[in-house]
Amino acid sequence: MAGVPDRLVFLNNQVHLVELKTADGKLSPRQVLVFDQLGEAGFPVHILRSYDDIEEFIRETTKS
């Protein structure tokens, strides 16, 4: 379905919605709409643009 995040990540007994973009990659208008709707429903989307973003995402989501 157009606009949905690229990945479902199962980490630390949780499901995370993840969109992978290049450093200068832009969200499509449809992605902005869908991501906003998901966030409003309590399912925030993580947009990761670099290896550092991925490491930070893992650190933040595995904090005890």
Secondary structure as GFF3:
##gff-version 3
##sequence-region A 1 64
A	DSSP	beta_strand	7	11	.	.	.	ID=ss1
A	DSSP	beta_strand	14	20	.	.	.	ID=ss2
A	DSSP	alpha_helix	29	40	.	.	.	ID=ss3
A	DSSP	beta_strand	45	48	.	.	.	ID=ss4
A	DSSP	alpha_helix	51	61	.	.	.	ID=ss5
###
